[in-house]
Structure formats: structure tokens, C-alpha cells
Amino acid sequence: MRALTNADLEAYLNEELAVEEASFVEEQIRDQPELKERLLEILSRRDAGVHSLGEIWRRHRITCPTRPQLQQYLLGVVASEEEASYVTFHLEQIGCRICAANLADLIKASEEADQKADQEGQSTRRRKYFQSSVGRLRKEGS
């Protein structure tokens, strides 16, 4: 069992941990009263306006890829292999929930755009068939 650092506790308070990690932290807090005291210290320090460099770094998501970078990653057109491997590392190893949500949103938007394009293509094709057959169809009884 590993010891939790203040950075872990700050990430827990900011809801930046992966689900499994957050569950582990919650379990440790229940089992160890000193962790609860450390959490209260962190909260009181925040209320007093004192912030660590790491906390500021995480809060402003300095290491998170931008939404356009995630879009490029999704499309497979990232500028360099290093950037692609960093985005993969950030999503899979670090487990950034914000970036994972952004990526899921981009995937959903892409799927919706594909469906809309398919529907527009079908209606265009239908309209062209209809327009090309105007005047060639006979009315019943003629």
C-alpha cells in the first residue's frame, strides 16, 4: 500500500483522479484519521488563499492537450509522433478525466456529423431521382 501525498489529496479534492484511484483515496481516508486531518489542512490553506505551484499547475491544466490537439489525435493527423504518444500517455496513464470527457465529446460530435452527412446524402440522392423522373411517370387512368 502506497502512502498518499498532498498532491494526491489535492487531486482528490479537485476530482481529477481516475475512478479507481479516487475510490482508493476514499478508502484510505476512512481507514486513516490522519489523512482526514491533512485534507482539512489543505482545505483551510485553500480558504486562506495559499496555493502550491503544483495545485496551480493542475487547476489551470497546463499539461492537458488542447481541444484542437485532441481533435487532431482523434483524426490521426497529429504533428509529431511525440505529441501523439504524449496524448496517449495523458489519457491512458495519467487518466485525466477532463481530457477523456473532451475526447468522448469529440467522438460523439464526429459520429453525429457522420450520421447527418449520411442523411443529407440520402435525401440528395432521393431528390435527384425524383427530379430526373418528373414528367416520365404516367398518371393512373391516362
Buried (B, 14 or more C-beta within 10 A) or exposed (E): EEEBEBEBBBBBBEEBBBEEBBEBBEEBBEEEEEBEEBBEEBEEBBEEEEEBEEBEEBEEEEEBBEEEBBBBBBEEEBEEEEBBEBBEEBBEEBBBBEBBEBBEEBEEEEEEEEEEEEEEEEEEEEEEEEEEEEEEEEEEEE
